[in-house]
């Protein structure tokens, strides 16, 4: 009798955790840049900080979904 059990692929899991760590860093940096931009509306860096803040917030969402998909693939995808 052979059991056909799938095991977690450790290298893919580590890649997914790295992406989730990057998403966590972006989740803190994005709102920080947005707060800096919105509290200094008179400064000349208002628009660039606002744009960078929105881009980093978008990257946080992207890396969170990509990391979660990678982690789930490492656990449930057939080899």
MMTF fields as JSON, N, C-alpha, C and O atoms, coordinates in Angstrom:
{
  "mmtfVersion": "1.0.0",
  "mmtfProducer": "UNKNOWN",
  "numBonds": 315,
  "numAtoms": 316,
  "numGroups": 79,
  "numChains": 1,
  "numModels": 1,
  "chainsPerModel": [1],
  "groupsPerChain": [79],
  "chainIdList": ["A"],
  "bondAtomList": [4, 2, 8, 6, 12, 10, 16, 14, 20, 18, 24, 22, 28, 26, 32, 30, 36, 34, 40, 38, 44, 42, 48, 46, 52, 50, 56, 54, 60, 58, 64, 62, 68, 66, 72, 70, 76, 74, 80, 78, 84, 82, 88, 86, 92, 90, 96, 94, 100, 98, 104, 102, 108, 106, 112, 110, 116, 114, 120, 118, 124, 122, 128, 126, 132, 130, 136, 134, 140, 138, 144, 142, 148, 146, 152, 150, 156, 154, 160, 158, 164, 162, 168, 166, 172, 170, 176, 174, 180, 178, 184, 182, 188, 186, 192, 190, 196, 194, 200, 198, 204, 202, 208, 206, 212, 210, 216, 214, 220, 218, 224, 222, 228, 226, 232, 230, 236, 234, 240, 238, 244, 242, 248, 246, 252, 250, 256, 254, 260, 258, 264, 262, 268, 266, 272, 270, 276, 274, 280, 278, 284, 282, 288, 286, 292, 290, 296, 294, 300, 298, 304, 302, 308, 306, 312, 310],
  "bondOrderList": [1, 1, 1, 1, 1, 1, 1, 1, 1, 1, 1, 1, 1, 1, 1, 1, 1, 1, 1, 1, 1, 1, 1, 1, 1, 1, 1, 1, 1, 1, 1, 1, 1, 1, 1, 1, 1, 1, 1, 1, 1, 1, 1, 1, 1, 1, 1, 1, 1, 1, 1, 1, 1, 1, 1, 1, 1, 1, 1, 1, 1, 1, 1, 1, 1, 1, 1, 1, 1, 1, 1, 1, 1, 1, 1, 1, 1, 1],
  "groupList": [{"groupName": "UNK", "atomNameList": ["N", "CA", "C", "O"], "elementList": ["N", "C", "C", "O"], "formalChargeList": [0, 0, 0, 0], "bondAtomList": [1, 0, 2, 1, 3, 2], "bondOrderList": [1, 1, 2], "singleLetterCode": "X", "chemCompType": "L-PEPTIDE LINKING"}],
  "groupTypeList": [0, 0, 0, 0, 0, 0, 0, 0, 0, 0, 0, 0, 0, 0, 0, 0, 0, 0, 0, 0, 0, 0, 0, 0, 0, 0, 0, 0, 0, 0, 0, 0, 0, 0, 0, 0, 0, 0, 0, 0, 0, 0, 0, 0, 0, 0, 0, 0, 0, 0, 0, 0, 0, 0, 0, 0, 0, 0, 0, 0, 0, 0, 0, 0, 0, 0, 0, 0, 0, 0, 0, 0, 0, 0, 0, 0, 0, 0, 0],
  "groupIdList": [1, 2, 3, 4, 5, 6, 7, 8, 9, 10, 11, 12, 13, 14, 15, 16, 17, 18, 19, 20, 21, 22, 23, 24, 25, 26, 27, 28, 29, 30, 31, 32, 33, 34, 35, 36, 37, 38, 39, 40, 41, 42, 43, 44, 45, 46, 47, 48, 49, 50, 51, 52, 53, 54, 55, 56, 57, 58, 59, 60, 61, 62, 63, 64, 65, 66, 67, 68, 69, 70, 71, 72, 73, 74, 75, 76, 77, 78, 79],
  "secStructList": [7, 7, 7, 7, 7, 7, 7, 7, 7, 2, 2, 2, 2, 2, 2, 2, 2, 2, 2, 2, 2, 2, 2, 2, 2, 2, 2, 2, 2, 2, 2, 2, 2, 2, 2, 2, 2, 2, 2, 7, 6, 6, 1, 6, 6, 2, 2, 2, 2, 2, 2, 2, 2, 2, 2, 2, 2, 2, 2, 2, 2, 2, 2, 2, 2, 2, 2, 2, 2, 2, 2, 2, 2, 2, 2, 2, 1, 7, 7],
  "xCoordList": [0.822, 0.0, 0.868, 1.803, 0.545, 1.268, 0.31, -0.829, 0.798, -0.013, 0.398, 1.585, -0.576, -0.311, -0.611, -1.626, 0.271, 0.077, 1.004, 2.152, 0.486, 1.323, 1.905, 1.253, 3.124, 3.808, 4.048, 4.025, 4.278, 4.54, 5.925, 6.913, 5.982, 7.251, 7.879, 7.373, 8.971, 9.569, 10.127, 10.017, 10.722, 11.313, 10.236, 10.412, 9.133, 8.037, 7.396, 6.984, 7.306, 6.749, 7.61, 7.075, 8.921, 9.818, 9.665, 9.671, 9.528, 9.306, 8.003, 7.947, 6.966, 5.694, 5.796, 5.203, 6.547, 6.72, 7.533, 7.291, 8.501, 9.259, 8.353, 8.464, 7.457, 6.526, 5.581, 5.236, 5.16, 4.294, 5.042, 4.454, 6.325, 7.131, 7.279, 7.229, 7.46, 7.535, 6.2, 6.172, 5.106, 3.79, 3.6, 3.019, 4.084, 3.966, 4.751, 4.281, 5.941, 6.736, 6.017, 5.998, 5.43, 4.697, 3.44, 3.016, 2.84, 1.639, 1.946, 1.059, 3.173, 3.546, 4.065, 3.771, 4.835, 5.431, 4.399, 4.464, 3.464, 2.478, 1.655, 1.626, 0.986, 0.226, 1.107, 0.654, 2.355, 3.26, 3.522, 3.466, 3.807, 4.014, 2.744, 2.808, 1.594, 0.338, 0.101, -0.337, 0.384, 0.218, 1.17, 0.778, 2.416, 3.376, 2.917, 3.058, 2.375, 1.935, 0.713, 0.638, -0.234, -1.488, -1.362, -2.21, -0.338, -0.168, 0.681, 0.745, 1.327, 2.158, 1.7, 2.453, 0.483, -0.062, 0.602, 0.55, 1.216, 1.821, 3.235, 3.763, 3.83, 5.217, 5.287, 4.299, 6.447, 6.563, 6.577, 6.338, 6.849, 6.877, 5.521, 5.449, 4.461, 3.131, 2.698, 2.321, 2.75, 2.287, 3.18, 2.65, 4.521, 5.341, 5.16, 5.121, 5.049, 4.834, 3.481, 3.354, 2.476, 1.142, 1.16, 0.565, 1.836, 1.922, 2.69, 2.263, 3.823, 4.624, 3.829, 3.899, 3.08, 2.263, 1.213, 1.018, 0.534, -0.476, 0.154, -0.412, 1.314, 1.997, 2.407, 2.235, 2.947, 3.372, 2.168, 2.26, 1.049, -0.168, -0.661, -1.106, -0.579, -0.946, -0.011, -0.446, 1.276, 2.24, 1.988, 2.207, 1.533, 1.218, 0.1, 0.177, -0.93, -2.021, -1.535, -1.875, -0.738, -0.23, 0.606, 0.389, 1.571, 2.443, 1.692, 2.047, 0.664, -0.115, -0.857, -0.821, -1.525, -2.239, -1.275, -1.532, -0.165, 0.811, 1.447, 1.634, 1.774, 2.366, 1.402, 1.788, 0.144, -0.854, -1.067, -1.198, -1.103, -1.262, -0.059, -0.218, 1.141, 2.346, 2.361, 2.736, 1.955, 1.903, 0.884, 1.155, -0.281, -1.295, -0.859, -1.164, -0.15, 0.376, 1.401, 1.472, 2.198, 3.208, 2.577, 3.178, 1.389, 0.737, -0.176, -0.207, -0.921, -1.978, -1.752, -2.481, -0.785, -0.567, 0.125, 1.066, -0.343, 0.26, 1.61, 1.766, 2.572, 3.923, 3.985, 5.043],
  "yCoordList": [-1.181, 0.0, 1.247, 1.375, 2.145, 3.415, 4.546, 4.583, 5.444, 6.601, 7.749, 8.019, 8.408, 9.535, 10.818, 11.474, 11.161, 12.378, 13.459, 13.202, 14.649, 15.759, 16.451, 16.589, 16.872, 17.564, 19.003, 19.352, 19.819, 21.23, 21.399, 20.879, 22.121, 22.432, 23.598, 24.719, 23.329, 24.312, 25.532, 26.653, 25.329, 26.478, 27.442, 28.658, 26.902, 27.767, 28.449, 29.606, 27.752, 28.337, 29.513, 30.549, 29.362, 30.443, 31.642, 32.784, 31.395, 32.5, 33.23, 34.458, 32.49, 33.103, 33.926, 35.0, 33.421, 34.169, 35.439, 36.451, 35.392, 36.599, 37.654, 38.84, 37.219, 38.153, 38.744, 39.923, 37.935, 38.449, 39.438, 40.41, 39.201, 40.151, 41.473, 42.539, 41.4, 42.615, 43.36, 44.59, 42.618, 43.239, 43.927, 45.01, 43.305, 43.909, 45.213, 46.188, 45.227, 46.461, 47.554, 48.714, 47.184, 48.163, 48.652, 49.791, 47.788, 48.184, 49.264, 50.027, 49.329, 50.389, 51.626, 52.754, 51.413, 52.543, 53.367, 54.597, 52.706, 53.413, 54.425, 55.6, 54.003, 54.977, 56.047, 57.169, 55.707, 56.717, 57.821, 59.004, 57.436, 58.441, 59.249, 60.46, 58.583, 59.31, 60.313, 61.435, 59.924, 60.832, 62.02, 63.16, 61.755, 62.847, 63.812, 65.027, 63.272, 64.127, 64.944, 66.134, 64.323, 65.012, 66.004, 66.886, 65.886, 66.865, 68.052, 69.053, 67.972, 69.061, 69.454, 69.321, 69.933, 70.268, 71.487, 71.65, 72.333, 73.542, 73.296, 74.123, 72.2, 71.903, 71.513, 71.044, 71.703, 71.356, 69.85, 69.43, 69.03, 67.578, 66.913, 65.691, 67.697, 67.155, 66.133, 65.013, 66.504, 65.617, 64.386, 63.279, 64.523, 63.304, 62.337, 61.124, 62.859, 61.97, 61.277, 60.106, 61.995, 61.413, 60.282, 59.227, 60.505, 59.481, 58.263, 57.127, 58.497, 57.386, 56.611, 55.382, 57.313, 56.64, 55.727, 54.601, 56.216, 55.386, 54.189, 53.096, 54.39, 53.275, 52.21, 51.017, 52.637, 51.669, 50.932, 49.741, 51.624, 50.947, 49.914, 48.83, 50.252, 49.286, 48.09, 46.955, 48.348, 47.246, 46.347, 45.138, 46.928, 46.125, 45.138, 43.967, 45.605, 44.705, 43.63, 42.456, 44.043, 43.096, 42.003, 40.818, 42.402, 41.416, 40.54, 39.377, 41.083, 40.27, 39.158, 38.001, 39.502, 38.484, 37.493, 36.289, 38.008, 37.139, 36.186, 35.003, 36.699, 35.871, 34.816, 33.668, 35.204, 34.235, 33.136, 31.966, 33.503, 32.499, 31.557, 30.35, 32.106, 31.281, 30.313, 29.151, 30.788, 29.915, 28.798, 27.642, 29.14, 28.112, 27.13, 25.941, 27.6, 26.692, 25.736, 24.575, 26.226, 25.337, 24.236, 23.175, 24.456, 23.439, 22.505, 21.302, 23.055, 22.262, 21.885, 21.045, 22.466, 22.157, 20.816, 20.505, 20.032, 18.736, 18.92, 19.803, 18.117, 18.212, 17.547, 17.524],
  "zCoordList": [0.0, 0.0, 0.0, 0.79, -0.886, -0.908, -0.584, -1.048, 0.21, 0.531, -0.363, -0.547, -0.907, -1.781, -1.013, -1.249, -0.104, 0.68, 0.149, -0.215, 0.117, -0.331, 0.891, 1.927, 0.742, 1.827, 1.42, 0.24, 2.419, 2.158, 1.551, 2.07, 0.465, -0.176, 0.593, 0.551, 1.286, 2.199, 1.461, 1.958, 0.289, -0.411, -0.904, -0.84, -1.39, -1.831, -0.632, -0.727, 0.489, 1.706, 2.176, 2.57, 2.139, 2.555, 1.624, 2.082, 0.324, -0.614, -0.305, -0.376, 0.032, 0.392, 1.669, 1.773, 2.637, 3.883, 3.667, 4.324, 2.747, 2.414, 1.788, 2.099, 0.907, 0.286, 1.323, 1.247, 2.289, 3.347, 4.238, 4.711, 4.472, 5.236, 4.508, 5.121, 3.201, 2.389, 2.412, 2.457, 2.381, 2.458, 3.811, 3.881, 4.878, 6.203, 6.289, 6.874, 5.708, 5.698, 4.903, 5.315, 3.775, 2.969, 3.679, 3.483, 4.508, 5.249, 6.292, 6.672, 6.745, 7.665, 6.933, 7.329, 5.869, 5.153, 4.375, 4.373, 3.727, 2.908, 3.692, 3.325, 4.762, 5.556, 6.209, 6.434, 6.512, 7.076, 6.061, 6.397, 4.817, 3.778, 3.52, 3.308, 3.539, 3.34, 4.459, 4.203, 5.689, 6.824, 6.707, 6.957, 6.329, 6.148, 5.054, 5.191, 3.984, 2.88, 3.277, 2.971, 3.947, 4.247, 5.398, 5.534, 6.222, 7.294, 6.849, 7.563, 5.701, 5.184, 3.789, 2.824, 3.682, 2.358, 1.725, 0.506, 2.518, 1.976, 1.436, 0.694, 1.793, 1.397, -0.08, -0.646, -0.702, -2.127, -2.392, -3.524, -1.38, -1.581, -1.327, -1.197, -1.256, -0.972, -2.024, -1.68, -3.282, -4.356, -4.502, -4.596, -4.527, -4.644, -3.472, -3.675, -2.25, -1.098, -1.181, -0.822, -1.653, -1.798, -2.828, -2.608, -3.937, -4.983, -4.481, -4.69, -3.821, -3.288, -2.239, -2.194, -1.4, -0.386, -1.001, -0.545, -2.039, -2.699, -3.408, -3.405, -4.011, -4.69, -3.677, -3.926, -2.54, -1.522, -0.928, -0.632, -0.751, -0.262, -1.277, -0.9, -2.556, -3.594, -3.618, -3.814, -3.418, -3.362, -2.153, -2.224, -1.05, 0.139, -0.18, 0.194, -0.866, -1.249, -2.221, -2.08, -3.207, -4.201, -3.543, -3.794, -2.693, -2.071, -1.065, -0.879, -0.42, 0.512, -0.233, 0.186, -1.332, -2.094, -2.752, -2.775, -3.286, -3.934, -2.909, -3.193, -1.732, -0.682, -0.174, 0.042, 0.017, 0.481, -0.548, -0.189, -1.832, -2.882, -2.916, -3.101, -2.738, -2.743, -1.572, -1.729, -0.397, 0.782, 0.581, 0.906, 0.049, -0.186, -1.258, -1.161, -2.282, -3.305, -2.727, -3.129, -1.778, -1.197, -0.369, -0.204, 0.151, 0.983, 0.198, 0.458, -0.764, -1.377, -2.835, -3.361, -3.493, -4.907, -5.058, -4.328, -5.999, -6.272, -6.937, -7.781, -6.578, -7.132, -8.486, -9.115]
}
